[in-house]
Structures are given as structure tokens and as C-alpha cells.
Amino acid sequence: MTPSRSHLIRQLRADIQQATGRTYNIDFDSFDELSIREMMRLLIDLKFEHQRALNNEKARMRRTPWLVR
């Protein structure tokens, strides 16, 4: 069973607020279901890229601790 459209929109708003610490006045009701799912996918991809960047920075700091400021 797929979540209802209103549930997807609530989840998307919550994920955006968690990721940014802000709320945005975006009219998600005007989006079709595919667009809402794509926005959710975008947020997941951005979280993954952020985590990968942090991991790369930690690895660089372990390899070259003398460059850490």
C-alpha cells in the first residue's frame, strides 16, 4: 500500500525542515505525486552526498593531520 498524498506532503515538509532547519512556503499541493516522490528522492540524495563529503573530509584529516587547522 502506498502512502496517501497528504502523508507524502507532510513527510516531505518534515524532511526539508529537518535537513535545513527552516520551513519553506512551497505549494506542494500543486505537485503531482511523481514530483513529490522525486523531491523526496532528491532530499535522500542530498543527505547521502553530505554524508559522503563528511566522510571524505574525515579521511583526509586522518591522512594529513598536519594540515588540520
N, C-alpha and C positions, 0 to 999 in steps of 0.2 A: 504494500500500500504506500503510495507516495504522500508526502505531507501536503496539507492544504496550502493554497496560495497565500493566505493570510499568515500561516505559520512560517512559510518561507520568507516572507517580507519581514516579519518580526525577527527571525533568525539573522537575516542579512543586516538589519539595522543594529542588532546587538553585536554582531561580528565587527562591523565597521566601527562602532563606538569602542569596542574592546581594543581594536588594532590601533586606533588613533587617539582615543581619549576624548573624542569630540562627537557631537551629533551633527548631522547634515540634513538640510531641508531638501531632500531628493524625493520626487514623486514616484516612488516605486510602484504605486498602483497603476501607473500608466505603462509599466513594462509588461511584456508578455512573460509567460512562465520560463521560456528558454532564456530570455535576457536576465531574469532574476537568478537562474541557475548559473549562468555564465559569470555574473557578478560574484556569486559565492565562490565559484572556481577561481576567479581572479584573486580574491582575498586569500584563498588557500595557497595559491602560487606565490603571492607576495610574502606570506608568512614563511614559506619554505625558503625563498630567496634570502630573506632577512636572516633566518637561522643559519643558512649556508655561509653568508657573509661573516656572521659572528664566529662560526667555527673556523673559517679561513684566517680570520684575524687572530684567534687564539693560537692556531697552529703557527702562524708567523711569529707571534710573540715567544713561543717555545723555542723556535729555531734560532731566533736572533734577539735574545733578551737584552743585549746591549743597545738595541735601537729603540727600546721601550722608553717613552718619555714620561 
